[in-house]
């Protein structure tokens, strides 16, 4: 399980466009690079992710979608 905290500030926009900067990114380039690296790792390794700013139950998977990624929520039973 990956607990990524604030790596995504919005479960749709942050994953779809990991290069977009958030107001809270102190280092914009490093923030974008970190998001891309974390999202790629989560998608490649098929990790269950727990993160803030996602819909209940705040657990899901990351899938690739075009040049970005998408949030795939899970049920509270961790079934896809």
C-alpha positions, 0 to 999 in steps of 0.5 A: 500500500502506498500512502501518498498524502498530498501527492494529488490535490484533486483525484481527477485534475492532478492525475490527468495533468501531473505537470500542472502546478499546485499553489502549495508546490514550493518547488514547481518543477520538483513537485511535477517530477515527484507526481509523475514518478509516484503516479508511474510507480503506483500504476506500474506496480498496481499498488493500492493507494491511500491519499487525501483529496479523494472520494470515500473511502480514499483508497484506489489504484492509478491507471494510465490514461493518455499522457496522464493517469486516472484514479480508480476507486475501490470499494471498502472491501478492496475489490475492483 
